[in-house]
Amino acid sequence: MKNWFQLTASRMENVTYQKLSPAERLYLEYIISEYARRGAFYQSDLEIAVTLGMSVDKVRQARRKVGTEPESVRLLTARARGVECPGGYGWIVYEHGWQHGAHGLATQYLDVPIAEHRKGTWYASIPRFTFETLFSYVRAKRLSHADVVVWLVLAYKYWRCRGNVEDHPFFITKKELVLLSGVVSAAASVQHLYGAFTFSEGSHLFEYTDEGQRFTFEKWATCAESAEHQKLWYSQIAAQVSQKKAAAKRKAAAQMKKKRLQHKSATT
C-alpha cells in the first residue's frame, strides 16, 4: 500500500482552493488522503474533528462547503468527472450519517472527484505519515492549522522544484507562499514549523534562510513511518472520541432532566 497521496498542481493553483480557510483545506486534504488509502469509507464527524484538532461544527461547515450529497451529483457530473478541479464545489461526494438514540451510522464518503489525476498533469507526493504527525502536533497545540497548510505548500514546492538530486535546495517568494497557502502570516508559520518540530538527532523538517523577499530551503526531511506511533495516535483519538461522546450523553441527560422538572413544575 502506498503511504502517500497526490497534491495536484491544478488543485494547489486553483483560486477557489486557495481561498479556503486552513481548517477547510486540511479537512479536504485529509479526506483526499483517506480516500486514496481506503477508497470509499465511513467516518464520523466527531472522529475527524478529534483527528484534525477542530470542532465538529467546523468539520460539518467544511464538508458543506467543499462537498455535495449524491442527489446533487447529477448536476455536477458534466464537470466533476474527468475534470480535476471543477469551478464550483462538489469536490467530495458524501452521504450524511445519522444518529437516533443509541444507534447511528457515520458519514459515508463515496467519491472524491477533485482527487482524480489526469495523465500528463503534475502532482506532488505528500508523505501521509508526516502529514498525520503534524496533526498530532496540532492536537497538542504545538502547531496550528495554518502552519500545516504552509507545510503542504512547501512540500508541493519541494516536489515542483525536484531534479535528479534527492536533497536539493529550493526557494519560494514570500508573496507566492502567501498566495498558495492563503495564510497571511505564512512567514511566521515557517518559523513555527522549524522551531516546533525536532527529530531525535536534533535536525528539523528543513533548514531555511530568510533572504528578505523569499525563503530558501534545504535538507528537506520527512518522518520515518512508525507503527508504534500510529497505534498510540489511534488509541489517543479513540479515547478522546469516547470521552466526548460520554460528555455529550451526560449533557443530553441533564437537559432532559431539566425539561422534565420544568414540565412538572408548570403542571403543578
N, C-alpha and C positions, 0 to 999 in steps of 0.2 A: 504494500500500500504506500503510495507516495504521501509524504508528510509535508506537503507544501500546497499552496493554492495560487491561482493566477490573478495578478493585478494588471489588468489590461490598459494599454495606452488610451484607448477610446473611453474607458471609464475614468481614468485619472485626469484626462484632459477635457472632460465634459463639463461645461459651465454649470449645469444643473447639479451635477455631483459635487462640484467644488463648493456650492452654496449650502450643502448640508451642514448641520451643526456637527461638532465632533461626536456627540452621542449617537446621532443618526447615522453618521458614516461608519462608526465602529459596529453598530448593530448590523448594518448592511454587510460589511466585510465579514463579520462573524457568521452570518447566515450563509454567505458565499463559501466560506471555509468549510463549514459543516456539510453543506450540500455537496461540495467537491469530495469530501471524505466519506459521506454516508449515502448520498443520493437523497431521495425524498425521506423526510424524517419527522418525528413528533418531538416537541419540546415545549415545556410550559413557560409562560411569560415570567413566572417567578424564578425559575432556574436560570433563564437567560439574564434576568435582571441581576441576580446574585453573581453570576459568572462575569458580567461586564461591569459590575460595580455601579449600577444605576438603579433608579426606581422602576417599579412595574409600569407606572404611568408613562415614563419616558420610553420604555420598550414598546408599549402599545401606540404611542404617538408616532414613533419612528416607523413602525410597521404600517400604520395607516398612510403615512406619507410616501413610503417607497414601494408599497405593495398593492396587490389587488386580490380580491376573492375570485373563486372560479367562475361565478356567474358573470363577472365583468371581463373575463379573459377574451371572449369572442370579439369584444370591441377593440381589443389591443392586438389581436392575432396578426393582422396585416403588417404591423411594425415591430411587434415584440419578438416574434420568432424569426431568427435569421438576422435580426438587427441587434447588434450587441448592446447598444445604449439608446433606447427609444427617447424621443424628445420629451415625453412626459414620464410619469411614473408607471408602475406595473413591472418593476424590476424583480419583484418577488411575488410568487403566486402561493397563497396560503388559504387554509380553511380554518375558521375560528374554532378554538376549543370551547368547552362548556363545563359548567360546574353546577351540580344540583345536589345539595346536601353533601353526603359523604362520597358521592360518585361524580366523576368528571372525566374529561378527555382533553389532553394537551392540544395546543395548536399544531396543525399539520402543515409542514412546508412542502408543497407539491412540486414546485419548479422555480428556477432562478434564471430567467431569460438573460439578465444582464451579465451572468457569469459565462455565457457562451463565448467561445473564442473562435473567430473565423480564420481559416487557413490563410497564411500570408500576413497576418497582422501581428503586432508586437505585444509581448507581455513580460512582466517581471515575476519571478518565482519567489513567493513570500514564505519563509520557513514557519510552519504552523506552530512548532514548539516555542520558538522565540516570541511569536505573536501571543500565545497563551501565557508565556512567562510574564510579559509586560502587563497582561490583565491581572496577574497575581499581585503585581506592584500597585496597580490601580486600587484593587481591593484593600491593600494595606495602606492606602493613601500616601504612597511614596511617589506616585506619578499621577497625572491627570489624563482624562480622555484626550485633551488637546495634545499632550505630549506623545501619546501613542499614534495619533493621526500624523504628527510630524515625523515620527519614526517610519511610518508607512511610506511617506513621500521620499524620505531619504533612502529607504530600501528600493523603492522604484527607481530613483536616480542612480543608485549603485549598479543596478542591472542595466539601466539605459546606457550607462557610460562604460559598461564592461567590455574589455577587449580580450586578448589572448592571455593576459596575466591575471591570476586569481586575485592577488592582493594589489589592487590598483587604486590610486588616488582619484577622486572626482570632486567636482565643485558644483555649487548651486548658488545663484544670486539670492540675496535675502528677499528681493521682490518676487522672484519665482517661487520661493519657498512659501511665502505668504499666500500667493495666488493658488498654488496647487493644494495647499493644506486648508485654506480658509481660516487659518489661525493668525490673528493679528500679532500675537506675542510669540510667533514661531521661533525667533532668536532665543527667547528665554527658555523655550521647550528644548532646544538643542542643549543648553546648559543643564537643564533638569535631567535629560537622558544621560548625559555624560556623568553627572555627579551622583545620580541615584543608583546607577547600575554598575557594579564592580564584580568581576569574576574572581574566583578564589585566588588566582595568582596575581591579582592586582590590576589586570587590564580592564578596559571598558568596552562598551559596544562599538566604539570608534574613537579615533583621535581626530581632533579638528583644529583648524586655525581660522580665527576671525580676521578676515582681510578687508574689513570695512564694508564694502558693498556686497561681499559674498563670503561664503564659508567654503573651505577646502577640507575634505575628509580623507582619511586613510586608515589602514588597519581595521577595516570593517569586520565585525565579528558577529556570530550568531551562537545561540545556546546549544550545547550538545544535548541530545534527547536523553531524558531520564524517566524511566518507568516509575521509579520511586517518587519523584517529584509529582508526576501526573497523578499517581494514586493518592498522594497527600492532598493535592488540589481538589480532586473529585470528592474526597471524603469531607474536606472543609466546606465545599459548596453544598454537598448533601446535608451536612449538619446545619448550615445557615438556612437552607430551604426549609428543613424540618422545624427549626426554631421560629421562623417567620410564619409558617403555617399554624403552629401551635399558638402563637401570639394573636394571629387573626381569628382563630377559633375562640380564644378566650374573649377577645374584643366583641365578637358577634354574640357570644353567650351573655356577656354583660349588657349589651344593648338590648337583647331580647328580654332579659330580666327587668331592665329599666322600663321597657314598654309595657310589660305585664303589670308592674307596680303602678305605672301611670294610669293604665286602663282600670285597674282595680280601684284606685283612688277616685277616678272620675265617676265610677258607678256606685260608690257608697255614699 
